[in-house]
Amino acid sequence: MPGLLGLRIFEACGCDISDLGEEHGHRVLRVVGKGSKVVLIPLPPAVGRAIDRAIGDRDIGPILLNTRGCRMDRHCATRRLRRLAQVSVVRLPRMHPHMLRHIVSA
């Protein structure tokens, strides 16, 4: 989610299922960003499908969960991203979530 939307890791980890909505016929995610700024991010279809898989049949709570079923924090998200980078064909040294933000803005 952070990689395709350009979110900061704390923004992605802070998203709840209740932050999902629809505006002008498009699925959106309400994100509280830096400085408590609230923005509506339109969701590309691939991101919407990934979010649907992440939440399953839950109606409330965080979108991103750790292995214990609690809200994922930035440390857990960083570890998971690094593991995914290790098993993928992408070889980037010292992969970190903010790197995805730079890739999106490029």
Backbone as CSV, one residue per row, in Angstrom:
resi,resn,N_x,N_y,N_z,CA_x,CA_y,CA_z,C_x,C_y,C_z
1,MET,0.810,-1.200,0.000,0.000,0.000,0.000,0.856,1.269,0.000
2,PRO,1.858,1.375,0.897,2.653,2.598,0.881,3.346,2.821,-0.453
3,GLY,3.838,1.719,-1.064,4.603,1.853,-2.292,3.803,2.387,-3.464
4,LEU,2.561,1.981,-3.600,1.761,2.434,-4.735,1.083,3.770,-4.490
5,LEU,0.913,4.135,-3.232,0.214,5.377,-2.918,1.148,6.503,-2.506
6,GLY,2.403,6.194,-2.233,3.344,7.218,-1.800,3.140,7.653,-0.361
7,LEU,2.541,6.788,0.457,2.295,7.124,1.860,3.556,6.988,2.692
8,ARG,3.633,7.778,3.748,4.660,7.559,4.766,4.257,6.303,5.525
9,ILE,5.235,5.622,6.103,4.942,4.357,6.769,3.987,4.557,7.946
10,PHE,4.141,5.655,8.701,3.231,5.868,9.828,1.812,6.160,9.336
11,GLU,1.680,6.729,8.139,0.353,6.977,7.579,-0.318,5.659,7.209
12,ALA,0.429,4.770,6.563,-0.124,3.475,6.161,-0.498,2.639,7.378
13,CYS,0.381,2.602,8.369,0.115,1.798,9.567,-1.046,2.361,10.384
14,GLY,-1.309,3.645,10.269,-2.378,4.272,11.034,-3.752,4.183,10.397
15,CYS,-3.855,3.619,9.207,-5.144,3.545,8.507,-6.038,2.462,9.092
16,ASP,-7.286,2.819,9.269,-8.295,1.883,9.759,-9.278,1.550,8.640
17,ILE,-10.006,0.462,8.832,-11.024,0.062,7.864,-12.058,1.174,7.703
18,SER,-12.355,1.867,8.792,-13.335,2.963,8.741,-12.847,4.148,7.906
19,ASP,-11.572,4.177,7.546,-11.020,5.250,6.708,-11.288,5.027,5.221
20,LEU,-11.811,3.856,4.874,-12.146,3.569,3.478,-13.494,4.188,3.145
21,GLY,-13.623,4.717,1.948,-14.890,5.318,1.545,-14.974,5.474,0.049
22,GLU,-15.941,6.269,-0.371,-16.135,6.518,-1.793,-16.436,7.999,-1.996
23,GLU,-15.799,8.583,-2.976,-16.004,9.985,-3.344,-16.107,10.075,-4.857
24,HIS,-17.191,10.656,-5.341,-17.385,10.870,-6.782,-17.197,9.579,-7.576
25,GLY,-17.683,8.473,-7.036,-17.612,7.196,-7.731,-16.280,6.482,-7.649
26,HIS,-15.338,7.013,-6.881,-14.026,6.387,-6.739,-13.811,5.950,-5.297
27,ARG,-13.193,4.808,-5.142,-12.841,4.332,-3.804,-11.664,5.159,-3.292
28,VAL,-11.767,5.621,-2.049,-10.740,6.485,-1.474,-10.349,5.993,-0.091
29,LEU,-9.188,6.455,0.336,-8.685,6.183,1.676,-8.418,7.522,2.346
30,ARG,-9.020,7.714,3.503,-8.799,8.934,4.284,-7.524,8.734,5.090
31,VAL,-6.554,9.605,4.889,-5.248,9.460,5.528,-4.947,10.710,6.344
32,VAL,-4.523,10.495,7.593,-4.069,11.603,8.431,-2.558,11.647,8.296
33,GLY,-2.074,12.713,7.684,-0.656,12.824,7.387,0.100,13.669,8.379
34,LYS,1.254,14.072,7.945,2.143,14.907,8.738,1.434,16.220,9.090
35,GLY,1.561,16.638,10.334,0.897,17.858,10.768,-0.602,17.687,10.921
36,SER,-1.067,16.455,11.107,-2.495,16.125,11.262,-3.337,16.544,10.057
37,LYS,-2.701,16.672,8.903,-3.401,17.036,7.674,-4.162,15.819,7.151
38,VAL,-5.459,15.987,6.893,-6.296,14.899,6.397,-6.447,15.040,4.888
39,VAL,-6.155,13.950,4.177,-6.305,13.940,2.720,-7.060,12.683,2.296
40,LEU,-7.765,12.779,1.182,-8.427,11.621,0.587,-7.588,11.163,-0.594
41,ILE,-7.134,9.913,-0.530,-6.283,9.342,-1.574,-7.137,8.400,-2.427
42,PRO,-7.257,8.652,-3.744,-7.968,7.701,-4.600,-7.178,6.398,-4.693
43,LEU,-7.884,5.284,-4.603,-7.223,3.978,-4.613,-7.237,3.362,-6.008
44,PRO,-6.065,3.065,-6.562,-6.037,2.297,-7.810,-6.671,0.926,-7.564
45,PRO,-7.269,0.316,-8.579,-7.930,-0.981,-8.390,-7.041,-2.044,-7.741
46,ALA,-5.770,-2.109,-8.115,-4.870,-3.121,-7.534,-4.701,-2.903,-6.032
47,VAL,-4.624,-1.652,-5.607,-4.486,-1.351,-4.179,-5.782,-1.694,-3.454
48,GLY,-6.915,-1.372,-4.070,-8.205,-1.723,-3.471,-8.340,-3.221,-3.254
49,ARG,-7.910,-4.012,-4.243,-7.973,-5.474,-4.098,-7.036,-5.955,-2.995
50,ALA,-5.844,-5.367,-2.906,-4.896,-5.750,-1.849,-5.458,-5.404,-0.474
51,ILE,-6.094,-4.255,-0.357,-6.706,-3.874,0.920,-7.833,-4.834,1.264
52,ASP,-8.653,-5.191,0.278,-9.737,-6.148,0.526,-9.194,-7.473,1.045
53,ARG,-8.082,-7.935,0.476,-7.474,-9.187,0.951,-6.932,-9.018,2.367
54,ALA,-6.369,-7.847,2.659,-5.793,-7.609,3.987,-6.862,-7.564,5.068
55,ILE,-8.023,-6.994,4.765,-9.045,-6.874,5.808,-9.949,-8.099,5.878
56,GLY,-9.999,-8.891,4.808,-10.831,-10.094,4.838,-12.281,-9.737,5.115
57,ASP,-12.876,-10.391,6.117,-14.264,-10.081,6.452,-14.381,-9.245,7.722
58,ARG,-13.300,-8.574,8.116,-13.363,-7.677,9.278,-14.087,-6.391,8.888
59,ASP,-14.819,-5.820,9.840,-15.539,-4.570,9.601,-14.901,-3.383,10.302
60,ILE,-14.111,-3.650,11.321,-13.491,-2.577,12.097,-12.033,-2.928,12.376
61,GLY,-11.288,-1.918,12.792,-9.899,-2.135,13.175,-8.926,-1.642,12.123
62,PRO,-7.642,-1.874,12.377,-6.611,-1.425,11.439,-6.618,-2.237,10.151
63,ILE,-6.181,-1.612,9.070,-6.067,-2.331,7.803,-4.879,-3.284,7.862
64,LEU,-3.736,-2.799,8.337,-2.518,-3.611,8.380,-2.337,-4.230,9.759
65,LEU,-2.262,-5.558,9.793,-2.085,-6.288,11.047,-0.729,-6.972,11.078
66,ASN,-0.187,-7.133,12.287,1.035,-7.915,12.439,0.659,-9.385,12.602
67,THR,1.621,-10.236,12.852,1.359,-11.674,12.950,0.525,-12.043,14.170
68,ARG,0.458,-11.155,15.163,-0.365,-11.409,16.358,-1.777,-10.855,16.216
69,GLY,-2.078,-10.248,15.078,-3.406,-9.708,14.849,-3.617,-8.314,15.406
70,CYS,-2.528,-7.637,15.778,-2.599,-6.260,16.286,-2.173,-5.300,15.176
71,ARG,-2.395,-4.012,15.407,-1.998,-3.003,14.424,-0.502,-3.117,14.137
72,MET,-0.152,-3.122,12.867,1.249,-3.163,12.471,1.888,-1.807,12.777
73,ASP,3.078,-1.825,13.371,3.795,-0.570,13.604,4.876,-0.406,12.536
74,ARG,5.550,0.731,12.557,6.519,1.020,11.497,7.705,0.067,11.516
75,HIS,8.064,-0.441,12.702,9.192,-1.374,12.790,8.833,-2.710,12.142
76,CYS,7.642,-3.193,12.428,7.171,-4.442,11.827,7.048,-4.286,10.310
77,ALA,6.518,-3.154,9.862,6.367,-2.908,8.425,7.726,-2.882,7.729
78,THR,8.714,-2.277,8.377,10.061,-2.225,7.803,10.653,-3.628,7.687
79,ARG,10.508,-4.434,8.734,11.016,-5.816,8.688,10.337,-6.612,7.577
80,ARG,9.023,-6.460,7.454,8.290,-7.201,6.430,8.732,-6.766,5.033
81,LEU,8.904,-5.481,4.828,9.358,-4.970,3.533,10.739,-5.514,3.187
82,ARG,11.627,-5.541,4.157,12.982,-6.066,3.900,12.950,-7.547,3.555
83,ARG,12.084,-8.318,4.249,11.961,-9.746,3.921,11.424,-9.924,2.503
84,LEU,10.426,-9.131,2.142,9.875,-9.221,0.785,10.920,-8.856,-0.261
85,ALA,11.724,-7.846,0.025,12.780,-7.439,-0.908,13.824,-8.543,-1.063
86,GLN,14.115,-9.266,0.021,15.120,-10.336,-0.037,14.677,-11.484,-0.926
87,VAL,13.385,-11.811,-0.906,12.912,-12.954,-1.689,12.467,-12.562,-3.097
88,SER,12.468,-11.273,-3.396,12.041,-10.828,-4.723,13.246,-10.723,-5.655
89,VAL,12.950,-10.399,-6.890,14.025,-10.209,-7.864,14.653,-8.827,-7.726
90,VAL,14.030,-7.964,-6.933,14.552,-6.613,-6.719,15.665,-6.677,-5.685
91,ARG,16.833,-6.229,-6.045,17.974,-6.239,-5.131,18.364,-4.806,-4.800
92,LEU,17.859,-4.326,-3.701,18.184,-2.980,-3.245,18.828,-3.081,-1.871
93,PRO,20.006,-2.536,-1.709,20.643,-2.596,-0.396,19.899,-1.706,0.594
94,ARG,19.784,-2.183,1.809,19.172,-1.421,2.909,17.792,-0.872,2.552
95,MET,16.940,-1.743,2.056,15.575,-1.369,1.693,14.840,-0.842,2.920
96,HIS,14.143,0.262,2.760,13.343,0.820,3.848,12.078,1.437,3.250
97,PRO,11.021,1.580,4.061,9.739,2.053,3.526,9.811,3.417,2.846
98,HIS,10.621,4.319,3.347,10.662,5.656,2.751,11.233,5.611,1.335
99,MET,11.999,4.567,1.034,12.533,4.395,-0.315,11.377,4.266,-1.317
100,LEU,10.295,3.588,-0.906,9.135,3.451,-1.786,8.502,4.806,-2.074
101,ARG,8.494,5.664,-1.084,7.944,7.013,-1.253,8.741,7.787,-2.305
102,HIS,10.058,7.621,-2.282,10.907,8.284,-3.278,10.646,7.729,-4.676
103,ILE,10.440,6.428,-4.771,10.192,5.795,-6.069,8.888,6.308,-6.669
104,VAL,7.850,6.447,-5.839,6.550,6.915,-6.323,6.636,8.347,-6.821
105,SER,7.399,9.183,-6.130,7.468,10.598,-6.508,8.380,10.845,-7.704
106,ALA,9.163,9.841,-8.085,10.095,10.021,-9.215,9.381,9.931,-10.544
